[in-house]
Amino acid sequence: MKKKKNLWRLWCKALGEKAGKNDREADNIAYIRTLLFLSYLITNCFIIAGVVRHWNDVPTINNQKVLVK
C-alpha cells in the first residue's frame, strides 16, 4: 500500500505542481490531469498509426484497357 501511495505521489508531481486547498482536492485535480494526458496520448497514437499506415503510399496506375461498346 505504501508503494502504491508513493507511485501516486510521484505521478502527481510529474503532472505538475500541486493544486488545490487540501490533499483530496489535489488528488481530484491529478485525476483530471491524468485523463487529459491519456486523451492526448491516445490521440497521438492514432495520428502516428495513420502516418505509418500511409507511409510511402504511392498510387499505382492500372494499365488495363477499358473496352467501350
QUITA-V180397 format. One record per residue. N is the residue number from 0. RES is the residue in one letter. SS is DSSP state (H for helix, E for strand, - for the rest). Layout:
N;RES;SS  N;RES;SS
This chain:
0;M;-  1;K;H  2;K;H  3;K;H  4;K;H  5;N;H  6;L;H  7;W;H  8;R;H  9;L;H  10;W;H  11;C;H  12;K;H  13;A;H  14;L;H  15;G;-  16;E;-  17;K;-  18;A;-  19;G;-  20;K;-  21;N;-  22;D;H  23;R;H  24;E;H  25;A;H  26;D;H  27;N;H  28;I;H  29;A;H  30;Y;H  31;I;H  32;R;H  33;T;H  34;L;H  35;L;H  36;F;H  37;L;H  38;S;H  39;Y;H  40;L;H  41;I;H  42;T;H  43;N;H  44;C;H  45;F;H  46;I;H  47;I;H  48;A;H  49;G;H  50;V;H  51;V;H  52;R;H  53;H;-  54;W;-  55;N;-  56;D;-  57;V;-  58;P;-  59;T;-  60;I;-  61;N;-  62;N;-  63;Q;-  64;K;-  65;V;-  66;L;-  67;V;-  68;K;-
